[in-house]
Amino acid sequence: MLAAIAPSYPRRSCLYLKNAWYVAAWDHELADRPVPRRVLDEAVVLYRNQAGEPVALEDSCPHRRLPLSLGCVAGDGLRCGYHGMLFGADGACIEIPGQEIIPPGARVRAYPVAERWNLIWIWMGDAALADPATIIDIPHFAEPGWAVNRGPAMDVACHYQYMTDNLLDPSHVSYVHASSLGSAATVGVPVHTEVGEDRVIVSRWILDHDLAPFFAKRVPFRGRADRLQHYEVRMPAHAVIKDVVAPAGSGAPEGRLHPDTFLIDSYNFVTPVDADNCRYYWFQVRNYAADDPGESAALTADFIGAFEEDLVVLAAVHAGMKAAGRHIDLATDLGSNHARRMLKRMIAAETAG
């Protein structure tokens, strides 16, 4: 039955949902130089204007197609490094050295951008539909008693949907992360799949078990635990992973949180680069050691180690799927197949519109 609902996997071409917010950079990456990016297989250049606001333009001068990212920031605009054409934040050319008349075709595309959660977000579709209010909300981000840790953006040699498949699959933790986030206790525990309007959630409670190494050294209690794994993918490629770890039998599955309950929410943003690559941005929000930069650094290091295990697997999956062109499905693929079908419908509706 599962094989019957399996969507086709990417082969030689790639379609994207364009009317959506994607992460283009960390805020600290934009300084006094243009930053090139490839997003949804389009070349984009990012910079900050004199007011410090982020700007995103098509990274291709219309004269001889030199990337504008090889030029320089000049005031509120970007100057091409070949013949000095200056482009404003709206993409229009406002100066050509040695020439008074500016041709009507002397402009590049400008993309809506927004800065939130220390990230630079870009809208690749219809600019009239870009509403920063629809960018994902992050509860507890600057709340007293909570802390944030973050790591570097990671380049992943796989199609972006293999990454979102992975972020919707608690079962892989038992094997890919057996020495960190997973343990023997997580093997074979059934999951619950929930399909919403724009998201899919796969979750499970692992009851009365010995903690995985990652949690055992961090929770403020001793003994066995009840743990929630909440894996959620919101269209097009944003994942929220929540871990709730409480003393066994203390009532966490029923909504009663013991004072020693360990909470950590991981936010994961996957930006498609092209059909064979994506870029991965992430951070965590936690309810303990709020004023401890050492714990933030330790958490970041541990997550980098775990994510690097994912990257090796996903690059190999991408290469294997590309070579074989066929696959089978397991029960654990139910959530990711729902997500793929949901995104496919959204892309089809956007394309038809």
N, C-alpha and C positions, 0 to 999 in steps of 0.2 A: 504493500500500500504506500509506503513512504517513497519508493522509487517513482510511483505514478505522479507525485506532486513535485518532484525535483525539477527546478528550473534549469535551463541550459546555462552552462558556465562560460565565462568569457573565452574567446579564442583569438581572433586576429583584429577585431575592432572593439571599441569601447564606447558606451553611451553614458552620459552623466545627467544627473538632475541639476540644472543650472540655476533655477530659482530657489536658491538656498544659501545659507551662510557657511563658508568654509574658513578654516584657519589658514592664514598666509604666512604668519611669522609670530615670534615672541615680540613683545613691545620693545625689549632692549636691543633687538637686532636692527632697529631703525634708528640711525644716528645722522651723521653728516654725509653719508654716501648712499647712492642708489643700491638697492638690494634686488637681484634678479630672482624670480621664482617661476616655476612652471606649475600651473593649476588647471586641472581639467584639460590637459594637453594644450594649453594656451600660454604663451610667454608673457609674463607680467613683470613690471618693475615697481618697486615700492620705495618711498622716501617720505621724509617729513618736511612740511613747509615751515616758514619762519615762525608760525604760531605753535609749532610742535605737533600739528595735526598730521595723521597719516594720509598719504595719497597713493593711489595705484593707477598706473597707466599701462597701455599696451607696450611691450618692450621691443619696439621695432620702428625706427624712424622711417617715415614714408618716402624719404628721398632715395636712399640707397640701402635701406633696411638694416643699417647697423643697429644692434641692440642699444637702446637708450641707457641701459644699465652700464654701458662702457663710457658714458659721459659723466656729468657732474650735476649736483644740485646747485641751482643759481637762484637765490631768493626764494620765491614761492614755486618756481618752475624747475624744469629739468632740461639741461642743455646737451644736445647731441655732441658726441666726441669726434665727429667727422668734419662737419662744416659749421657747427655752432648754432644750428637751429634751436630755438628756445620754445619749449612747450609748457603751457600753463596747467594748473591742476585739473582743468576741464578737458584737457587733451588738445586744445587748439594751439597752433603755432602763433606766438606773439612777437617773434623777432627772427629775422634772417640776416645775419651780418653781410653788409655790402649790397643788400637788396631791399627796396622799399615795399614792393608789391608782394603780398603773401598769397600764394596760390590757394584756391578754395579747398583743394585736397590735402593741404598741409595740416593734418590733425591726426591724432591717434585716439583710440578708445580709452575712455576713463571709466574706472570701475568703482562702484560704491564701496566704501570701507568704513569700519567702525573699530574702536578700541575698547575692549572689555575683558575683564579677568586676566589682565596682563598679556592679552593676546590681540593680534591684529586680524580682524575678520574681513573677508572679501566676498562680494556678491557677484557671481559670474553671469547672471541672467539679465532679465529685464530690469533696468535701473529703477523704473517707476514702481516696482513691487518691493524694493529693498526697504525693509523696516527694521531698524536695529532693535526694536522692542521684542522681536521674535528670536533674538539670540538666546541660547539656552541660559536658564537661570541656575545659579550655583548657591544653594542654601549653605549657610555657615561660613561663606568665604572670608568675611572679615568680622566674624562674630567672636566676642570674648569667650575664652575657654576652648577655642578651636584654632588649629594651626594648618598652614598650607605648606607643602613641600612640592618641588617641581624638578624635572630633569630636562635634559636637552632634547630638541626635536631629533627624531630618528628617521633615517632614510631606509625604506624597506623595499627589497627587490621582489615585489609581488603585486598583483592586481589588488586594488583596495578592498574588494569584497572578500578576498581570502582573509584579510585583516579583520573585517567586521564579522565574518563567520567565527573567527577565533574568539572575538570579544563577546560572542553570544553562546559560548560553549563551556560551561563549568567542568565538563567531564575531562577535558584535555589537561586540566591542572594536575590530575593524579599521575600523569605520565611525563608530560613536558617539564613540570615543575615539582617533581617528586621529592626533591631535597629542600624545597623552600615553601611554596604556597600550598603544595599538596601533600597528601600522606595516604597510607593504606586505607585509612578510615573513609576517604572520599571516593573510593573505587565502587562503581556500580550503584550509588545512591540515586534513586529516580528523581527526575526534575518535573517541574510544572511549567507549562508554556502558556503565555497570555499574549493575545494579539490585540493591539489598540489601533487607533486611527492612523497614527504616524510612528508607531514603535512596536517592538516585540520584546517581551520580557521572558527570560528563562531563569528559574530560581529553584532552590532546594534548601531544606534544613538538614544538616548533618547532626544527629542527636547523640549526646553522651559519648563523645569520642576523645581520643588523645589528640592534642593540638598539633598542627603542622609546625615545623621549625620556625617559620617566619613569625607566627603568632605566639608560640610558646615563650619566646624571649621578650615579649612585649606586653602581654596582658597582665593586669594587676592582681590576678588571682592564681591559685594553684589547683591542680586537679583537672578533671575532665570537663568538657565544654559542649555547649550547643552552638552551632555556627550556621548563619545564613549566608548563602552565596546568591546574590542578586545580580544577574547579567542582563543589561538592557541596552538595546540599540535603537536610537532615534534616527529617523531618516534625515539626511541621506547616509551619514557615516559617523555619528556621534554615539559614544558608548558610555554608560554610567554603570560602574561596578561597585556594589555595596557589600561590605562584610560586616556582619554583626556577630560578635563573639561574646558569649555570656557563660557564667557557670552553669554546668549541666543541671537541668531541672529547675532553674530559677524563674521560668515563665516567659523567656524571650519569644518563643514561637507564638505565644498568645498575646504578645504586645506588652508584657510587663518587663521593663528593663531594670535589671539589678544595678546598683550603683557602680559596680566594677565592670559593667558592660563596655567592651571595646568596639568603637565605631570608626570605620575608615571608608570614605567614599572616593573612588578613583574615577577621574574624568579623562576620557580618551577621545581625541579628535583625529580622524583619519582624513587626510586631504589627498585625493587622487592627483597624481602627477601625469601619468599616461597609462596606457594599457598594461604596462609591465612594472610600474613603480608607484609607491605612495609615500607620503610623509606623515609621521606620527607624532602628535603633540599630546602631552599628558601632565597631570598633576593630581595630588591627593589632598583631601581635607580630612582632618582627624580630630577626635575629641579628647586627646590626652597630650601631655608634655607640650602644651601650647606655647610656652616660652623657652623651649629647649632647641636651639639651632643645631646642637649635636645630634639630636634624634631626627631632626629633619634631614640632615646630611646622611645619616645612617639609613633612613627609610629610602631616600633617593637612590643610594648605592645598591640597596637590596632590590629595589624595583628595576633598576637598570640591568642588574644581573638576571632577573627573571625575564624581562622583556627581550634581552639578547638571546635567551633560549628560544623564545617565540620567533624571533627574526630568522634564525637558522632554519627552523622547521618550515616557516611560511615561504621562504625563498625556494626551498626544496619542493614544497607542494606546488608552487607556481610553475616551476620547471617541469615537474612530473605531469601535471595536468595539461600543460601546453604540448608536451610531447605525446601523451597518450590520447587526449581528446575524448576520453570517456571516464566514467566513474560510477561507483555504486553509492547508495545512501544507507545510513544507519539511523536508529531511533534518535540518536543524539543530534542529528541534522535537522530535526523538525523545526526548531526555532529559526535557524539560519535560512532554511528554505522558505519559511513564511516571510522573513525579512526581504529575501531576494525577490519574491513575487510582489510584495508590497512596493518596493522601489521600482520594479519593472512597470507596474501599473502607473505609478506617479510620473515616471519618465515618458510613458506613452501618452498620458493625458497632457503633459506639458508640451510635447512635440506636436500633438494634434491641435492644441490651442494656438 
